[in-house]
Amino acid sequence: MSGPEIFVIIIVALLLFGAEKLPDIARTIGKGMRDFKKATDEIRREIETSTSDFRKDLTDVSDSIKTDVTSYADKLKNDMNDVTDSIKNDMNDVTSEARQGMKDMSSSINNDVNEIKENLENSQKDTAQQHDSTQSASGVDPGTYYKENKD
């Protein structure tokens, strides 16, 4: 309320009750307001007191749940890390065995290829020597015979 409104209310109260009763009325209203404020403060304190136990219990339960969830999450994370590490180790073992097998197979194939190559070269030399010796015995020049048959 603004100043003029309060002034109007005071004038109306003076006219209705008179100047002698106004102090008594003001005291009664003041006392009533104090009693009302005191009662509301007591009710507020009572509510806060009665709910403080509930709030404390709720906080305890909440903290307990957080602790349990964190504990389970940590345990699950550790278990997952253990399983992951085990799988990685197994995969590394399998991979290294496969790589070793591939190296062995590659080496064996290379040896076989080299052996076949040597056999072919030896076979060609033997064939050429036999051919040369046959031509020499018949009186034909081996170089000429080879060139003629090659073309």
KEMARSE-988964 format. One record per residue: x, y, z negated of N, C-alpha, C in turn; residue in one letter. Coordinates in nm, 4 decimals. Layout:
<rs>
+----------+----------+----------+----------+----------+----------+----------+----------+----------+------+
:      nc1 :      nc2 :      nc3 :     cac1 :     cac2 :     cac3 :      cc1 :      cc2 :      cc3 : code :
+----------+----------+----------+----------+----------+----------+----------+----------+----------+------+
:        X :        Y :        Z :        X :        Y :        Z :        X :        Y :        Z :    a :
...
+----------+----------+----------+----------+----------+----------+----------+----------+----------+------+
</rs>
This chain:
<rs>
+----------+----------+----------+----------+----------+----------+----------+----------+----------+------+
:      nc1 :      nc2 :      nc3 :     cac1 :     cac2 :     cac3 :      cc1 :      cc2 :      cc3 : code :
+----------+----------+----------+----------+----------+----------+----------+----------+----------+------+
:   0.0832 :  -0.1176 :   0.0000 :   0.0000 :   0.0000 :   0.0000 :   0.0874 :   0.1235 :   0.0000 :    m :
:   0.0339 :   0.2242 :   0.0634 :   0.1083 :   0.3501 :   0.0720 :   0.0667 :   0.4438 :  -0.0409 :    s :
:   0.1372 :   0.5544 :  -0.0527 :   0.1119 :   0.6516 :  -0.1597 :  -0.0305 :   0.7065 :  -0.1605 :    g :
:  -0.0864 :   0.7513 :  -0.0473 :  -0.2228 :   0.8069 :  -0.0482 :  -0.3270 :   0.7047 :  -0.0899 :    p :
:  -0.3088 :   0.5790 :  -0.0521 :  -0.4073 :   0.4770 :  -0.0899 :  -0.4080 :   0.4554 :  -0.2404 :    e :
:  -0.2905 :   0.4500 :  -0.2996 :  -0.2814 :   0.4346 :  -0.4451 :  -0.3441 :   0.5545 :  -0.5147 :    i :
:  -0.3187 :   0.6732 :  -0.4624 :  -0.3761 :   0.7956 :  -0.5199 :  -0.5299 :   0.7907 :  -0.5167 :    f :
:  -0.5869 :   0.7441 :  -0.4076 :  -0.7336 :   0.7338 :  -0.3959 :  -0.7869 :   0.6335 :  -0.4969 :    v :
:  -0.7176 :   0.5203 :  -0.5147 :  -0.7630 :   0.4181 :  -0.6102 :  -0.7591 :   0.4738 :  -0.7522 :    i :
:  -0.6557 :   0.5485 :  -0.7873 :  -0.6459 :   0.6076 :  -0.9215 :  -0.7595 :   0.7053 :  -0.9444 :    i :
:  -0.7923 :   0.7876 :  -0.8456 :  -0.9020 :   0.8857 :  -0.8613 :  -1.0347 :   0.8133 :  -0.8806 :    i :
:  -1.0582 :   0.7060 :  -0.8026 :  -1.1842 :   0.6305 :  -0.8162 :  -1.1912 :   0.5681 :  -0.9543 :    v :
:  -1.0786 :   0.5101 :  -1.0040 :  -1.0772 :   0.4489 :  -1.1364 :  -1.1032 :   0.5530 :  -1.2439 :    a :
:  -1.0500 :   0.6732 :  -1.2310 :  -1.0742 :   0.7801 :  -1.3274 :  -1.2219 :   0.8171 :  -1.3304 :    l :
:  -1.2807 :   0.8269 :  -1.2169 :  -1.4219 :   0.8642 :  -1.2097 :  -1.5103 :   0.7558 :  -1.2701 :    l :
:  -1.4782 :   0.6306 :  -1.2440 :  -1.5629 :   0.5212 :  -1.2935 :  -1.5454 :   0.4972 :  -1.4428 :    l :
:  -1.4211 :   0.4917 :  -1.4890 :  -1.3979 :   0.4523 :  -1.6277 :  -1.3664 :   0.5688 :  -1.7216 :    f :
:  -1.3209 :   0.6725 :  -1.6720 :  -1.2847 :   0.7855 :  -1.7576 :  -1.1391 :   0.7775 :  -1.7986 :    g :
:  -1.0857 :   0.8911 :  -1.8456 :  -0.9432 :   0.9013 :  -1.8774 :  -0.9068 :   0.8217 :  -2.0017 :    a :
:  -0.9985 :   0.7998 :  -2.0951 :  -0.9629 :   0.7298 :  -2.2196 :  -0.9487 :   0.5799 :  -2.2005 :    e :
:  -1.0262 :   0.5240 :  -2.1123 :  -1.0206 :   0.3771 :  -2.0973 :  -0.9148 :   0.3320 :  -1.9967 :    k :
:  -0.8628 :   0.4203 :  -1.9183 :  -0.7634 :   0.3809 :  -1.8174 :  -0.6385 :   0.3159 :  -1.8785 :    l :
:  -0.5783 :   0.3676 :  -1.9855 :  -0.4613 :   0.3008 :  -2.0427 :  -0.4926 :   0.1586 :  -2.0898 :    p :
:  -0.6106 :   0.1392 :  -2.1491 :  -0.6485 :   0.0047 :  -2.1942 :  -0.6647 :  -0.0898 :  -2.0748 :    d :
:  -0.7264 :  -0.0401 :  -1.9717 :  -0.7457 :  -0.1228 :  -1.8504 :  -0.6096 :  -0.1561 :  -1.7887 :    i :
:  -0.5201 :  -0.0587 :  -1.7835 :  -0.3868 :  -0.0821 :  -1.7255 :  -0.3108 :  -0.1851 :  -1.8082 :    a :
:  -0.3198 :  -0.1763 :  -1.9421 :  -0.2539 :  -0.2754 :  -2.0271 :  -0.3109 :  -0.4149 :  -2.0025 :    r :
:  -0.4411 :  -0.4222 :  -1.9948 :  -0.5056 :  -0.5518 :  -1.9735 :  -0.4636 :  -0.6104 :  -1.8379 :    t :
:  -0.4619 :  -0.5292 :  -1.7362 :  -0.4206 :  -0.5768 :  -1.6025 :  -0.2726 :  -0.6185 :  -1.6066 :    i :
:  -0.1870 :  -0.5399 :  -1.6698 :  -0.0444 :  -0.5729 :  -1.6817 :  -0.0235 :  -0.7037 :  -1.7552 :    g :
:  -0.0992 :  -0.7193 :  -1.8681 :  -0.0882 :  -0.8431 :  -1.9453 :  -0.1351 :  -0.9617 :  -1.8612 :    k :
:  -0.2428 :  -0.9454 :  -1.7902 :  -0.2941 :  -1.0528 :  -1.7040 :  -0.1937 :  -1.0911 :  -1.5955 :    g :
:  -0.1288 :  -0.9890 :  -1.5373 :  -0.0293 :  -1.0165 :  -1.4331 :   0.0916 :  -1.0909 :  -1.4907 :    m :
:   0.1353 :  -1.0484 :  -1.6139 :   0.2467 :  -1.1182 :  -1.6787 :   0.2111 :  -1.2629 :  -1.7084 :    r :
:   0.0910 :  -1.2851 :  -1.7595 :   0.0473 :  -1.4223 :  -1.7893 :   0.0408 :  -1.5062 :  -1.6607 :    d :
:  -0.0093 :  -1.4447 :  -1.5542 :  -0.0187 :  -1.5151 :  -1.4259 :   0.1207 :  -1.5508 :  -1.3742 :    f :
:   0.2146 :  -1.4559 :  -1.3817 :   0.3513 :  -1.4787 :  -1.3359 :   0.4178 :  -1.5874 :  -1.4208 :    k :
:   0.3945 :  -1.5822 :  -1.5537 :   0.4508 :  -1.6820 :  -1.6429 :   0.3969 :  -1.8207 :  -1.6102 :    k :
:   0.2672 :  -1.8291 :  -1.5841 :   0.2057 :  -1.9581 :  -1.5511 :   0.2613 :  -2.0128 :  -1.4191 :    a :
:   0.2770 :  -1.9256 :  -1.3196 :   0.3318 :  -1.9726 :  -1.1915 :   0.4765 :  -2.0166 :  -1.2066 :    t :
:   0.5533 :  -1.9457 :  -1.2908 :   0.6924 :  -1.9870 :  -1.3153 :   0.6975 :  -2.1230 :  -1.3842 :    d :
:   0.6090 :  -2.1443 :  -1.4811 :   0.6050 :  -2.2729 :  -1.5512 :   0.5656 :  -2.3857 :  -1.4561 :    e :
:   0.4690 :  -2.3595 :  -1.3711 :   0.4267 :  -2.4615 :  -1.2728 :   0.5418 :  -2.4935 :  -1.1768 :    i :
:   0.6110 :  -2.3899 :  -1.1308 :   0.7251 :  -2.4100 :  -1.0406 :   0.8330 :  -2.4933 :  -1.1091 :    r :
:   0.8658 :  -2.4596 :  -1.2360 :   0.9667 :  -2.5365 :  -1.3091 :   0.9230 :  -2.6821 :  -1.3273 :    r :
:   0.7968 :  -2.7007 :  -1.3590 :   0.7447 :  -2.8370 :  -1.3785 :   0.7556 :  -2.9181 :  -1.2487 :    e :
:   0.7199 :  -2.8552 :  -1.1390 :   0.7290 :  -2.9246 :  -1.0089 :   0.8749 :  -2.9579 :  -0.9769 :    i :
:   0.9645 :  -2.8601 :  -0.9984 :   1.1052 :  -2.8847 :  -0.9709 :   1.1610 :  -2.9935 :  -1.0616 :    e :
:   1.1204 :  -2.9943 :  -1.1892 :   1.1678 :  -3.0964 :  -1.2834 :   1.1180 :  -3.2342 :  -1.2429 :    t :
:   0.9897 :  -3.2431 :  -1.2113 :   0.9337 :  -3.3734 :  -1.1772 :   0.9857 :  -3.4235 :  -1.0421 :    s :
:   1.0150 :  -3.3343 :  -0.9506 :   1.0657 :  -3.3783 :  -0.8196 :   1.2168 :  -3.3953 :  -0.8183 :    t :
:   1.2855 :  -3.3428 :  -0.9206 :   1.4319 :  -3.3567 :  -0.9212 :   1.4714 :  -3.5037 :  -0.9309 :    s :
:   1.3991 :  -3.5815 :  -1.0139 :   1.4279 :  -3.7248 :  -1.0236 :   1.4034 :  -3.7925 :  -0.8888 :    d :
:   1.2947 :  -3.7557 :  -0.8255 :   1.2617 :  -3.8123 :  -0.6952 :   1.3684 :  -3.7743 :  -0.5920 :    f :
:   1.4086 :  -3.6468 :  -0.5932 :   1.5125 :  -3.6026 :  -0.4997 :   1.6449 :  -3.6741 :  -0.5256 :    r :
:   1.6778 :  -3.6924 :  -0.6554 :   1.8016 :  -3.7630 :  -0.6905 :   1.7950 :  -3.9074 :  -0.6412 :    k :
:   1.6823 :  -3.9740 :  -0.6642 :   1.6664 :  -4.1119 :  -0.6168 :   1.6750 :  -4.1189 :  -0.4643 :    d :
:   1.6128 :  -4.0241 :  -0.3985 :   1.6157 :  -4.0196 :  -0.2531 :   1.7578 :  -3.9981 :  -0.2017 :    l :
:   1.8315 :  -3.9112 :  -0.2673 :   1.9708 :  -3.8867 :  -0.2296 :   2.0553 :  -4.0117 :  -0.2522 :    t :
:   2.0325 :  -4.0802 :  -0.3658 :   2.1066 :  -4.2031 :  -0.3945 :   2.0788 :  -4.3104 :  -0.2891 :    d :
:   1.9520 :  -4.3263 :  -0.2542 :   1.9147 :  -4.4256 :  -0.1521 :   1.9772 :  -4.3885 :  -0.0178 :    v :
:   1.9705 :  -4.2621 :   0.0163 :   2.0281 :  -4.2155 :   0.1424 :   2.1785 :  -4.2407 :   0.1468 :    s :
:   2.2480 :  -4.2092 :   0.0379 :   2.3920 :  -4.2338 :   0.0313 :   2.4239 :  -4.3831 :   0.0398 :    d :
:   2.3435 :  -4.4639 :  -0.0276 :   2.3633 :  -4.6086 :  -0.0241 :   2.3452 :  -4.6625 :   0.1183 :    s :
:   2.2426 :  -4.6147 :   0.1860 :   2.2181 :  -4.6584 :   0.3238 :   2.3330 :  -4.6150 :   0.4139 :    i :
:   2.3783 :  -4.4913 :   0.3981 :   2.4915 :  -4.4438 :   0.4792 :   2.6151 :  -4.5291 :   0.4557 :    k :
:   2.6422 :  -4.5629 :   0.3295 :   2.7582 :  -4.6454 :   0.2960 :   2.7459 :  -4.7841 :   0.3589 :    t :
:   2.6268 :  -4.8440 :   0.3465 :   2.6051 :  -4.9775 :   0.4032 :   2.6192 :  -4.9759 :   0.5554 :    d :
:   2.5585 :  -4.8776 :   0.6190 :   2.5662 :  -4.8687 :   0.7653 :   2.7105 :  -4.8470 :   0.8097 :    v :
:   2.7820 :  -4.7606 :   0.7410 :   2.9222 :  -4.7365 :   0.7751 :   3.0048 :  -4.8635 :   0.7561 :    t :
:   2.9799 :  -4.9340 :   0.6483 :   3.0517 :  -5.0584 :   0.6217 :   3.0238 :  -5.1612 :   0.7308 :    s :
:   2.8961 :  -5.1790 :   0.7668 :   2.8611 :  -5.2743 :   0.8718 :   2.9192 :  -5.2316 :   1.0060 :    y :
:   2.9176 :  -5.1029 :   1.0336 :   2.9727 :  -5.0533 :   1.1605 :   3.1229 :  -5.0787 :   1.1668 :    a :
:   3.1934 :  -5.0545 :   1.0572 :   3.3378 :  -5.0795 :   1.0540 :   3.3679 :  -5.2286 :   1.0712 :    d :
:   3.2892 :  -5.3122 :   1.0034 :   3.3089 :  -5.4571 :   1.0143 :   3.2838 :  -5.5028 :   1.1572 :    k :
:   3.1764 :  -5.4526 :   1.2169 :   3.1435 :  -5.4881 :   1.3549 :   3.2524 :  -5.4409 :   1.4506 :    l :
:   3.3027 :  -5.3210 :   1.4278 :   3.4097 :  -5.2670 :   1.5125 :   3.5355 :  -5.3533 :   1.5007 :    k :
:   3.5707 :  -5.3932 :   1.3794 :   3.6876 :  -5.4790 :   1.3601 :   3.6688 :  -5.6149 :   1.4276 :    n :
:   3.5482 :  -5.6722 :   1.4133 :   3.5202 :  -5.8007 :   1.4777 :   3.5291 :  -5.7882 :   1.6302 :    d :
:   3.4752 :  -5.6796 :   1.6834 :   3.4814 :  -5.6590 :   1.8278 :   3.6257 :  -5.6410 :   1.8738 :    m :
:   3.7059 :  -5.5701 :   1.7980 :   3.8470 :  -5.5528 :   1.8321 :   3.9199 :  -5.6874 :   1.8295 :    n :
:   3.8893 :  -5.7710 :   1.7300 :   3.9519 :  -5.9028 :   1.7221 :   3.9157 :  -5.9880 :   1.8436 :    d :
:   3.7869 :  -5.9872 :   1.8788 :   3.7423 :  -6.0655 :   1.9948 :   3.8062 :  -6.0111 :   2.1226 :    v :
:   3.8090 :  -5.8792 :   2.1361 :   3.8696 :  -5.8180 :   2.2540 :   4.0175 :  -5.8538 :   2.2647 :    t :
:   4.0889 :  -5.8463 :   2.1536 :   4.2307 :  -5.8819 :   2.1540 :   4.2504 :  -6.0284 :   2.1908 :    d :
:   4.1657 :  -6.1148 :   2.1376 :   4.1746 :  -6.2572 :   2.1689 :   4.1508 :  -6.2819 :   2.3179 :    s :
:   4.0504 :  -6.2166 :   2.3733 :   4.0207 :  -6.2320 :   2.5162 :   4.1369 :  -6.1791 :   2.5999 :    i :
:   4.1922 :  -6.0647 :   2.5627 :   4.3066 :  -6.0100 :   2.6364 :   4.4244 :  -6.1063 :   2.6332 :    k :
:   4.4522 :  -6.1624 :   2.5161 :   4.5636 :  -6.2572 :   2.5050 :   4.5396 :  -6.3801 :   2.5914 :    n :
:   4.4160 :  -6.4330 :   2.5871 :   4.3834 :  -6.5491 :   2.6700 :   4.3980 :  -6.5166 :   2.8181 :    d :
:   4.3500 :  -6.3993 :   2.8571 :   4.3607 :  -6.3588 :   2.9979 :   4.5066 :  -6.3412 :   3.0385 :    m :
:   4.5888 :  -6.2852 :   2.9507 :   4.7311 :  -6.2707 :   2.9803 :   4.7970 :  -6.4072 :   2.9968 :    n :
:   4.7600 :  -6.5034 :   2.9107 :   4.8152 :  -6.6381 :   2.9228 :   4.7759 :  -6.7013 :   3.0559 :    d :
:   4.6473 :  -6.6922 :   3.0898 :   4.5988 :  -6.7502 :   3.2155 :   4.6641 :  -6.6811 :   3.3339 :    v :
:   4.6742 :  -6.5514 :   3.3290 :   4.7341 :  -6.4754 :   3.4390 :   4.8800 :  -6.5117 :   3.4561 :    t :
:   4.9538 :  -6.5208 :   3.3460 :   5.0961 :  -6.5541 :   3.3568 :   5.1133 :  -6.6961 :   3.4096 :    s :
:   5.0277 :  -6.7894 :   3.3681 :   5.0342 :  -6.9260 :   3.4203 :   5.0036 :  -6.9276 :   3.5692 :    e :
:   4.9039 :  -6.8507 :   3.6104 :   4.8683 :  -6.8438 :   3.7526 :   4.9820 :  -6.7810 :   3.8331 :    a :
:   5.0416 :  -6.6773 :   3.7811 :   5.1537 :  -6.6134 :   3.8508 :   5.2713 :  -6.7100 :   3.8638 :    r :
:   5.2998 :  -6.7820 :   3.7573 :   5.4095 :  -6.8781 :   3.7620 :   5.3789 :  -6.9874 :   3.8636 :    q :
:   5.2552 :  -7.0351 :   3.8653 :   5.2150 :  -7.1364 :   3.9629 :   5.2281 :  -7.0851 :   4.1058 :    g :
:   5.1886 :  -6.9589 :   4.1267 :   5.1996 :  -6.9002 :   4.2595 :   5.3462 :  -6.8851 :   4.2995 :    m :
:   5.4326 :  -6.8441 :   4.2062 :   5.5755 :  -6.8328 :   4.2360 :   5.6331 :  -6.9685 :   4.2726 :    k :
:   5.5965 :  -7.0717 :   4.1941 :   5.6464 :  -7.2061 :   4.2210 :   5.5997 :  -7.2537 :   4.3583 :    d :
:   5.4712 :  -7.2309 :   4.3892 :   5.4152 :  -7.2727 :   4.5166 :   5.4817 :  -7.1971 :   4.6313 :    m :
:   5.5031 :  -7.0673 :   4.6135 :   5.5684 :  -6.9866 :   4.7163 :   5.7106 :  -7.0356 :   4.7400 :    s :
:   5.7794 :  -7.0655 :   4.6330 :   5.9158 :  -7.1164 :   4.6442 :   5.9164 :  -7.2503 :   4.7161 :    s :
:   5.8238 :  -7.3374 :   4.6813 :   5.8135 :  -7.4687 :   4.7452 :   5.7821 :  -7.4545 :   4.8937 :    s :
:   5.6888 :  -7.3642 :   4.9277 :   5.6541 :  -7.3421 :   5.0686 :   5.7735 :  -7.2870 :   5.1442 :    i :
:   5.8459 :  -7.1916 :   5.0850 :   5.9651 :  -7.1366 :   5.1501 :   6.0704 :  -7.2443 :   5.1727 :    n :
:   6.0898 :  -7.3306 :   5.0736 :   6.1859 :  -7.4407 :   5.0888 :   6.1430 :  -7.5346 :   5.2011 :    n :
:   6.0121 :  -7.5667 :   5.2044 :   5.9604 :  -7.6542 :   5.3099 :   5.9767 :  -7.5907 :   5.4471 :    d :
:   5.9474 :  -7.4616 :   5.4585 :   5.9615 :  -7.3907 :   5.5857 :   6.1076 :  -7.3904 :   5.6294 :    v :
:   6.1977 :  -7.3630 :   5.5370 :   6.3410 :  -7.3632 :   5.5703 :   6.3869 :  -7.5022 :   5.6135 :    n :
:   6.3387 :  -7.6047 :   5.5448 :   6.3750 :  -7.7415 :   5.5798 :   6.3231 :  -7.7776 :   5.7190 :    e :
:   6.1991 :  -7.7395 :   5.7497 :   6.1422 :  -7.7660 :   5.8819 :   6.2202 :  -7.6902 :   5.9885 :    i :
:   6.2550 :  -7.5666 :   5.9580 :   6.3329 :  -7.4851 :   6.0522 :   6.4675 :  -7.5513 :   6.0806 :    k :
:   6.5344 :  -7.5963 :   5.9766 :   6.6630 :  -7.6628 :   5.9940 :   6.6473 :  -7.7915 :   6.0745 :    e :
:   6.5412 :  -7.8671 :   6.0439 :   6.5164 :  -7.9919 :   6.1181 :   6.4925 :  -7.9631 :   6.2655 :    n :
:   6.4156 :  -7.8587 :   6.2947 :   6.3894 :  -7.8225 :   6.4344 :   6.5182 :  -7.7797 :   6.5037 :    l :
:   6.5984 :  -7.6980 :   6.4360 :   6.7248 :  -7.6532 :   6.4950 :   6.8173 :  -7.7717 :   6.5201 :    e :
:   6.8240 :  -7.8618 :   6.4228 :   6.9080 :  -7.9816 :   6.4399 :   6.8554 :  -8.0692 :   6.5522 :    n :
:   6.7227 :  -8.0803 :   6.5571 :   6.6617 :  -8.1617 :   6.6625 :   6.6905 :  -8.1019 :   6.7991 :    s :
:   6.6836 :  -7.9701 :   6.8129 :   6.7128 :  -7.9047 :   6.9400 :   6.8601 :  -7.9235 :   6.9770 :    q :
:   6.9497 :  -7.9154 :   6.8790 :   7.0923 :  -7.9350 :   6.9051 :   7.1182 :  -8.0771 :   6.9517 :    k :
:   7.0550 :  -8.1729 :   6.8831 :   7.0730 :  -8.3135 :   6.9194 :   7.0213 :  -8.3396 :   7.0599 :    d :
:   6.9054 :  -8.2805 :   7.0910 :   6.8472 :  -8.2985 :   7.2237 :   6.9383 :  -8.2364 :   7.3287 :    t :
:   6.9908 :  -8.1188 :   7.3018 :   7.0803 :  -8.0521 :   7.3967 :   7.2086 :  -8.1325 :   7.4132 :    a :
:   7.2640 :  -8.1882 :   7.3069 :   7.3868 :  -8.2673 :   7.3146 :   7.3636 :  -8.3961 :   7.3931 :    q :
:   7.2498 :  -8.4588 :   7.3687 :   7.2182 :  -8.5804 :   7.4430 :   7.2019 :  -8.5490 :   7.5912 :    q :
:   7.1392 :  -8.4393 :   7.6175 :   7.1163 :  -8.3994 :   7.7557 :   7.2495 :  -8.3691 :   7.8236 :    h :
:   7.3375 :  -8.2975 :   7.7510 :   7.4694 :  -8.2640 :   7.8051 :   7.5504 :  -8.3903 :   7.8334 :    d :
:   7.5462 :  -8.4826 :   7.7398 :   7.6233 :  -8.6054 :   7.7585 :   7.5667 :  -8.6877 :   7.8733 :    s :
:   7.4377 :  -8.6851 :   7.8944 :   7.3750 :  -8.7572 :   8.0050 :   7.4140 :  -8.6920 :   8.1364 :    t :
:   7.4137 :  -8.5637 :   8.1419 :   7.4484 :  -8.4899 :   8.2625 :   7.5968 :  -8.5047 :   8.2932 :    q :
:   7.6788 :  -8.5081 :   8.1900 :   7.8234 :  -8.5216 :   8.2110 :   7.8530 :  -8.6576 :   8.2712 :    s :
:   7.7834 :  -8.7540 :   8.2256 :   7.8050 :  -8.8891 :   8.2764 :   7.7567 :  -8.8992 :   8.4211 :    a :
:   7.6582 :  -8.8250 :   8.4614 :   7.6061 :  -8.8330 :   8.5973 :   7.6763 :  -8.7378 :   8.6904 :    s :
:   7.7626 :  -8.6502 :   8.6382 :   7.8400 :  -8.5582 :   8.7191 :   7.7708 :  -8.4274 :   8.7455 :    g :
:   7.6604 :  -8.4005 :   8.6833 :   7.5883 :  -8.2745 :   8.7016 :   7.6350 :  -8.1789 :   8.5940 :    v :
:   7.6535 :  -8.0528 :   8.6313 :   7.6976 :  -7.9499 :   8.5361 :   7.5838 :  -7.9229 :   8.4390 :    d :
:   7.6053 :  -7.9433 :   8.3074 :   7.4968 :  -7.9253 :   8.2108 :   7.4410 :  -7.7835 :   8.2103 :    p :
:   7.5239 :  -7.6823 :   8.2269 :   7.4747 :  -7.5435 :   8.2256 :   7.3832 :  -7.5178 :   8.3434 :    g :
:   7.4184 :  -7.5699 :   8.4586 :   7.3380 :  -7.5505 :   8.5783 :   7.2060 :  -7.6236 :   8.5644 :    t :
:   7.2114 :  -7.7477 :   8.5112 :   7.0895 :  -7.8254 :   8.4939 :   6.9936 :  -7.7558 :   8.3971 :    y :
:   7.0511 :  -7.7027 :   8.2891 :   6.9681 :  -7.6363 :   8.1896 :   6.9019 :  -7.5129 :   8.2495 :    y :
:   6.9757 :  -7.4347 :   8.3255 :   6.9203 :  -7.3130 :   8.3872 :   6.8130 :  -7.3479 :   8.4891 :    k :
:   6.8341 :  -7.4515 :   8.5645 :   6.7356 :  -7.4883 :   8.6669 :   6.6069 :  -7.5357 :   8.6031 :    e :
:   6.6182 :  -7.6147 :   8.4989 :   6.4985 :  -7.6700 :   8.4331 :   6.4295 :  -7.5657 :   8.3453 :    n :
:   6.5020 :  -7.4690 :   8.2999 :   6.4448 :  -7.3654 :   8.2160 :   6.3504 :  -7.2790 :   8.2961 :    k :
:   6.3900 :  -7.2447 :   8.4201 :   6.3080 :  -7.1568 :   8.5030 :   6.1889 :  -7.2333 :   8.5498 :    d :
+----------+----------+----------+----------+----------+----------+----------+----------+----------+------+
</rs>
